[in-house]
């Protein structure tokens, strides 16, 4: 945690601010508090200055906060206390004149309440800093991401024999979720996607009652959460024999995805991965059917920095963990997406989901 706090202190120095305020409201899923303090409760407020670290929560988490937030002064709100009251006391005690919030993770109404309660305090937006400080992962984070990926890969290989004609998308999504949890996942990282036939042309299709048919492709996108960190992978499988056209589309996407993975290493611009994948799809007259960015960072959330897109000049850094997931989506025909999660290294990358072959799986062949 100390190295993470140091990242915050650098921001404070650069912005000439007295403290950073991180607000995790009930149900927000915002992981900034847990990342910086270790506290995993569902509701908290954290104040970090150059010398002081304070965590504020409520009576549900008295023992948990004291146990998890090591190095933090813990304040438990009483029934008759307001957050504004506590913040006013802390601002006075620590002589704060300017604090930073991440506007992308803090509600407008929360900021307005602070400004109303402390009119002399400058509340400034350091937009996106909570994701920026998580962009490069440390060894412990990579170990947890690796574990999450291994759980997901084991589960998928056990699940694959259940993918058969006649099974519904919803049933298969539920089965994959159940197997993931049996393999050690705390929960799914996002709603599992199982999209068959023409529905595969919807990149983020929700599982439906549609039943799989022979000759279709099925896009399966899943991820698990393990000790606060996620995995993300996609494979596309064939139900029995598929048409030559679908076979060619699959092979084009596979080649594009493998080229993108090969390109990923420290120093390479994010846009270069995107262009590498698109160039191969262009050769097969399929680029116009690739309608989203090539990838994104993963960590405590399923979408983190950096974004792997044509517009992003950011040069990949050692310790970033990204996805590479080109896809082709043709209305009325179906879709193909292949996705792996990669840890960026100096000379290449480590494929966390490489334990699952990218050769086309043909299920229910009889």
C-alpha positions as CSV (number, residue, x, y, z in Angstrom):
1,X,0.0,0.0,0.0
2,X,2.9,2.4,0.7
3,X,3.9,2.5,-3.0
4,X,0.3,3.3,-3.9
5,X,0.1,6.1,-1.4
6,X,3.4,7.5,-2.8
7,X,1.6,7.8,-6.2
8,X,-1.0,10.0,-4.5
9,X,1.6,12.1,-2.8
10,X,3.2,12.8,-6.2
11,X,-0.1,14.1,-7.5
12,X,-0.6,16.3,-4.4
13,X,2.8,17.8,-4.9
14,X,2.2,18.4,-8.6
15,X,-1.2,20.0,-8.0
16,X,-0.1,21.9,-4.9
17,X,-3.0,20.4,-2.9
18,X,-3.3,19.5,0.7
19,X,-5.2,16.2,0.4
20,X,-7.0,13.8,-1.9
21,X,-10.6,12.9,-1.1
22,X,-11.9,9.6,-2.4
23,X,-15.6,8.8,-2.0
24,X,-17.0,5.3,-2.3
25,X,-20.7,5.6,-2.0
26,X,-22.9,2.5,-1.4
27,X,-23.1,0.3,-4.5
28,X,-20.8,2.5,-6.6
29,X,-18.3,-0.3,-7.1
30,X,-15.6,2.3,-7.2
31,X,-12.3,0.6,-6.1
32,X,-10.2,3.6,-5.2
33,X,-10.6,3.2,-1.5
34,X,-9.7,-0.5,-1.5
35,X,-6.7,0.1,-3.8
36,X,-5.2,2.7,-1.5
37,X,-6.2,1.4,1.9
38,X,-7.2,-2.2,1.7
39,X,-10.6,-1.6,3.1
40,X,-13.2,-3.6,1.1
41,X,-16.4,-2.3,2.6
42,X,-19.2,-1.0,0.3
43,X,-19.3,2.6,1.7
44,X,-16.4,4.8,2.7
45,X,-14.6,8.1,2.4
46,X,-10.9,8.5,2.4
47,X,-8.7,11.5,3.0
48,X,-5.0,11.3,2.2
49,X,-2.6,14.1,2.8
50,X,1.2,14.2,2.8
51,X,1.3,13.1,6.4
52,X,-2.2,11.9,7.4
53,X,-4.4,9.1,6.2
54,X,-8.0,8.9,7.3
55,X,-10.8,6.4,6.5
56,X,-14.4,7.2,7.3
57,X,-17.1,4.6,7.3
58,X,-20.2,3.6,9.3
59,X,-21.0,1.3,12.2
60,X,-21.4,-1.8,9.9
61,X,-17.7,-1.8,9.3
62,X,-16.1,-0.8,12.6
63,X,-14.0,-4.0,13.1
64,X,-13.4,-4.5,9.3
65,X,-12.1,-1.0,8.7
66,X,-9.7,-1.2,11.7
67,X,-8.4,-4.6,10.5
68,X,-8.1,-3.9,6.8
69,X,-7.1,-0.2,6.6
70,X,-3.6,-0.5,8.1
71,X,-1.9,2.8,8.6
72,X,-5.1,4.7,8.5
73,X,-6.9,6.6,11.2
74,X,-10.4,5.1,11.2
75,X,-13.4,7.3,11.9
76,X,-16.8,5.6,12.3
77,X,-19.8,8.0,11.7
78,X,-22.2,8.1,14.6
79,X,-26.0,8.0,13.9
80,X,-26.3,11.8,14.6
81,X,-23.2,12.8,12.6
82,X,-23.0,13.9,9.0
83,X,-20.1,13.4,6.6
84,X,-19.9,17.2,6.0
85,X,-19.4,17.7,9.7
86,X,-16.5,15.3,9.9
87,X,-14.8,16.7,6.8
88,X,-15.1,20.2,8.2
89,X,-13.4,19.1,11.4
90,X,-10.6,17.4,9.4
91,X,-10.1,20.3,7.1
92,X,-9.7,22.6,10.1
93,X,-7.4,20.2,12.0
94,X,-5.1,19.6,9.0
95,X,-5.4,23.3,7.8
96,X,-6.5,22.2,4.3
97,X,-7.0,24.9,1.7
98,X,-7.3,22.8,-1.4
99,X,-8.3,19.2,-1.9
100,X,-8.4,17.0,-5.0
101,X,-11.3,14.8,-6.1
102,X,-11.6,12.5,-9.2
103,X,-14.5,13.9,-11.0
104,X,-15.0,10.8,-13.1
105,X,-15.6,8.8,-9.9
106,X,-17.2,11.4,-7.6
107,X,-20.8,12.5,-8.0
108,X,-21.6,16.2,-8.6
109,X,-24.0,16.3,-5.7
110,X,-21.3,15.0,-3.3
111,X,-19.0,17.8,-4.4
112,X,-21.7,20.4,-4.0
113,X,-22.4,19.3,-0.5
114,X,-18.7,19.6,0.4
115,X,-18.5,23.1,-1.1
116,X,-21.6,24.2,0.7
117,X,-20.3,22.9,4.1
118,X,-16.7,24.2,3.5
119,X,-17.0,27.4,1.4
120,X,-13.4,28.4,2.0
121,X,-12.1,25.1,0.8
122,X,-11.0,24.8,-2.8
123,X,-12.3,21.5,-4.3
124,X,-10.5,20.8,-7.6
125,X,-11.0,18.1,-10.1
126,X,-8.0,15.8,-10.9
127,X,-10.1,13.9,-13.5
128,X,-9.2,10.2,-13.9
129,X,-6.4,10.1,-11.4
130,X,-7.8,7.0,-9.6
131,X,-7.5,5.0,-12.8
132,X,-4.2,6.6,-13.7
133,X,-2.5,5.5,-10.5
134,X,-3.7,1.9,-11.1
135,X,-2.5,1.8,-14.7
136,X,0.8,0.1,-14.0
137,X,0.5,-3.0,-11.8
138,X,2.9,-4.2,-9.2
139,X,4.0,-7.8,-8.6
140,X,1.2,-8.5,-6.1
141,X,-1.5,-7.2,-8.5
142,X,-0.1,-9.2,-11.4
143,X,-0.1,-12.3,-9.2
144,X,-3.8,-11.8,-8.4
145,X,-4.7,-11.1,-12.1
146,X,-2.8,-14.3,-13.0
147,X,-4.8,-16.3,-10.5
148,X,-8.1,-14.9,-11.7
149,X,-7.1,-15.7,-15.3
150,X,-6.2,-19.3,-14.4
151,X,-9.5,-19.8,-12.6
152,X,-11.4,-18.6,-15.7
153,X,-9.3,-20.8,-18.1
154,X,-9.8,-23.9,-16.0
155,X,-13.5,-23.2,-15.8
156,X,-13.9,-22.7,-19.6
157,X,-12.2,-25.9,-20.5
158,X,-14.5,-27.8,-18.1
159,X,-17.5,-25.9,-19.4
160,X,-16.8,-26.5,-23.1
161,X,-18.4,-30.0,-23.4
162,X,-21.7,-28.5,-22.3
163,X,-21.9,-26.3,-25.4
164,X,-24.3,-28.2,-27.6
165,X,-27.1,-27.6,-30.1
166,X,-30.4,-27.1,-28.2
167,X,-28.9,-25.5,-25.1
168,X,-30.0,-21.9,-24.6
169,X,-27.6,-19.0,-24.2
170,X,-29.0,-18.2,-20.8
171,X,-28.5,-21.8,-19.6
172,X,-24.9,-21.9,-20.9
173,X,-24.0,-18.5,-19.3
174,X,-25.4,-19.7,-16.0
175,X,-23.4,-23.0,-16.2
176,X,-20.2,-21.2,-17.0
177,X,-20.7,-18.8,-14.1
178,X,-21.4,-21.8,-11.7
179,X,-18.2,-23.6,-12.9
180,X,-16.1,-20.5,-12.4
181,X,-17.3,-20.2,-8.8
182,X,-16.6,-23.8,-8.2
183,X,-13.1,-23.2,-9.5
184,X,-12.5,-20.4,-6.9
185,X,-14.0,-17.2,-8.4
186,X,-15.5,-14.9,-5.8
187,X,-18.0,-13.7,-8.5
188,X,-18.1,-12.9,-12.1
189,X,-16.3,-9.8,-13.3
190,X,-19.2,-8.8,-15.5
191,X,-22.3,-10.4,-17.0
192,X,-21.2,-13.4,-19.1
193,X,-21.8,-13.1,-22.8
194,X,-23.0,-16.1,-24.7
195,X,-24.2,-15.0,-28.2
196,X,-25.0,-17.5,-30.9
197,X,-25.7,-17.3,-34.6
198,X,-26.9,-13.8,-35.7
199,X,-26.8,-12.6,-32.1
200,X,-23.1,-12.9,-32.2
201,X,-23.1,-9.7,-34.3
202,X,-24.0,-7.8,-31.1
203,X,-20.6,-7.2,-29.4
204,X,-22.2,-7.0,-25.9
205,X,-25.2,-9.2,-26.4
206,X,-26.9,-10.4,-23.2
207,X,-27.7,-14.1,-23.0
208,X,-31.2,-14.8,-24.3
209,X,-33.5,-17.8,-24.5
210,X,-32.3,-18.5,-28.0
211,X,-31.1,-22.1,-28.4
212,X,-27.9,-23.0,-30.2
213,X,-28.2,-24.5,-33.7
214,X,-25.8,-26.6,-35.8
215,X,-23.7,-24.6,-38.1
216,X,-23.5,-21.5,-35.9
217,X,-20.7,-19.7,-34.2
218,X,-21.0,-18.8,-30.5
219,X,-19.2,-15.9,-28.9
220,X,-18.4,-16.5,-25.3
221,X,-17.0,-13.6,-23.3
222,X,-16.4,-14.1,-19.5
223,X,-14.3,-13.0,-16.6
224,X,-14.0,-13.7,-12.9
225,X,-13.1,-11.6,-9.9
226,X,-10.6,-13.0,-7.4
227,X,-9.5,-11.1,-4.3
228,X,-10.5,-7.8,-5.9
229,X,-8.9,-8.4,-9.3
230,X,-10.5,-9.5,-12.6
231,X,-9.9,-11.6,-15.6
232,X,-11.2,-11.1,-19.2
233,X,-11.2,-13.5,-22.1
234,X,-13.3,-14.3,-25.2
235,X,-13.4,-17.4,-27.4
236,X,-15.7,-18.1,-30.3
237,X,-16.7,-21.8,-30.9
238,X,-18.4,-23.6,-33.7
239,X,-21.5,-25.8,-33.1
240,X,-20.8,-28.6,-35.6
241,X,-19.6,-27.9,-39.1
242,X,-19.8,-24.3,-40.2
243,X,-19.8,-22.7,-43.6
244,X,-16.6,-21.8,-45.5
245,X,-17.5,-18.1,-45.1
246,X,-17.7,-18.4,-41.3
247,X,-14.5,-20.4,-41.3
248,X,-12.6,-17.7,-43.3
249,X,-13.9,-15.0,-41.0
250,X,-12.8,-16.9,-37.9
251,X,-9.3,-17.4,-39.4
252,X,-9.0,-13.7,-40.3
253,X,-9.8,-12.7,-36.7
254,X,-7.5,-15.3,-35.3
255,X,-4.6,-14.0,-37.4
256,X,-5.4,-10.4,-36.5
257,X,-5.6,-11.2,-32.8
258,X,-2.4,-13.2,-32.8
259,X,-0.6,-10.4,-34.6
260,X,-1.9,-7.9,-32.1
261,X,-0.6,-10.0,-29.2
262,X,2.8,-10.4,-30.8
263,X,3.0,-6.6,-31.3
264,X,2.3,-5.8,-27.6
265,X,5.4,-4.9,-25.7
266,X,6.8,-1.9,-23.7
267,X,7.4,1.2,-25.8
268,X,4.9,0.3,-28.5
269,X,2.1,2.9,-28.9
270,X,-1.4,1.6,-28.1
271,X,-2.6,2.7,-31.5
272,X,0.0,0.4,-33.1
273,X,-1.8,-2.7,-31.7
274,X,-5.1,-1.4,-33.0
275,X,-3.7,-0.7,-36.5
276,X,-1.9,-4.1,-36.6
277,X,-5.2,-5.9,-36.1
278,X,-7.1,-3.7,-38.5
279,X,-4.5,-4.1,-41.2
280,X,-5.0,-7.9,-41.3
281,X,-8.8,-7.6,-41.3
282,X,-8.5,-5.1,-44.1
283,X,-6.7,-7.6,-46.3
284,X,-9.7,-9.9,-45.9
285,X,-12.2,-7.0,-46.6
286,X,-13.5,-7.3,-43.0
287,X,-12.1,-4.1,-41.3
288,X,-15.5,-2.3,-41.7
289,X,-17.1,-4.9,-39.5
290,X,-14.6,-4.3,-36.6
291,X,-16.5,-1.7,-34.7
292,X,-14.8,-1.2,-31.3
293,X,-11.4,-0.5,-29.8
294,X,-8.9,-3.4,-29.9
295,X,-8.6,-3.5,-26.1
296,X,-8.4,-2.0,-22.7
297,X,-6.6,-2.3,-19.4
298,X,-7.8,-4.6,-16.7
299,X,-7.2,-4.6,-12.9
300,X,-9.6,-4.1,-10.1
301,X,-12.1,-3.1,-12.8
302,X,-12.9,-4.7,-16.1
303,X,-12.2,-1.5,-18.0
304,X,-9.1,0.4,-16.9
305,X,-6.3,2.3,-18.6
306,X,-4.8,2.2,-21.1
307,X,-7.4,2.1,-24.0
308,X,-6.0,0.3,-27.0
309,X,-7.5,2.4,-29.8
310,X,-6.5,4.1,-33.0
311,X,-6.6,7.5,-31.2
312,X,-4.3,6.6,-28.2
313,X,-0.7,7.6,-28.6
314,X,0.2,6.3,-25.2
315,X,3.3,4.0,-25.2
316,X,2.7,0.8,-23.4
317,X,4.7,0.4,-20.2
318,X,6.1,-2.6,-18.3
319,X,3.5,-3.7,-15.8
320,X,0.4,-2.6,-17.7
321,X,-2.2,-5.4,-18.2
322,X,-4.3,-5.1,-21.4
323,X,-6.7,-7.0,-23.5
324,X,-6.3,-7.7,-27.2
325,X,-9.7,-8.4,-28.7
326,X,-10.4,-7.7,-32.3
327,X,-13.7,-8.8,-33.6
328,X,-15.9,-9.0,-36.7
329,X,-19.7,-8.5,-36.5
330,X,-21.9,-9.0,-39.6
331,X,-25.6,-8.3,-39.2
332,X,-27.7,-11.4,-40.0
333,X,-24.7,-13.7,-40.1
334,X,-23.0,-13.6,-36.7
335,X,-19.8,-12.5,-35.0
336,X,-16.3,-13.6,-34.1
337,X,-14.2,-12.2,-31.2
338,X,-11.0,-13.6,-29.7
339,X,-9.6,-12.0,-26.6
340,X,-6.6,-12.5,-24.4
341,X,-5.2,-10.6,-21.4
342,X,-1.6,-9.6,-21.6
343,X,1.0,-8.4,-19.0
344,X,3.3,-6.0,-20.8
345,X,7.0,-6.7,-20.4
346,X,10.2,-5.1,-21.8
347,X,10.6,-7.5,-24.6
348,X,7.0,-8.7,-25.2
349,X,4.2,-9.8,-23.0
350,X,2.9,-12.7,-20.8
351,X,-0.5,-14.0,-22.0
352,X,-2.5,-14.7,-18.9
353,X,-5.3,-16.5,-20.9
354,X,-3.0,-18.3,-23.3
355,X,-3.8,-21.6,-21.7
356,X,-6.9,-21.8,-24.0
357,X,-6.1,-22.5,-27.6
358,X,-7.2,-20.1,-30.3
359,X,-7.7,-22.8,-32.8
360,X,-11.4,-23.0,-33.6
361,X,-13.2,-25.3,-31.1
362,X,-15.8,-27.4,-32.8
363,X,-18.3,-28.6,-30.2
364,X,-21.2,-31.1,-30.7
365,X,-19.7,-32.4,-34.0
366,X,-22.0,-35.4,-34.5
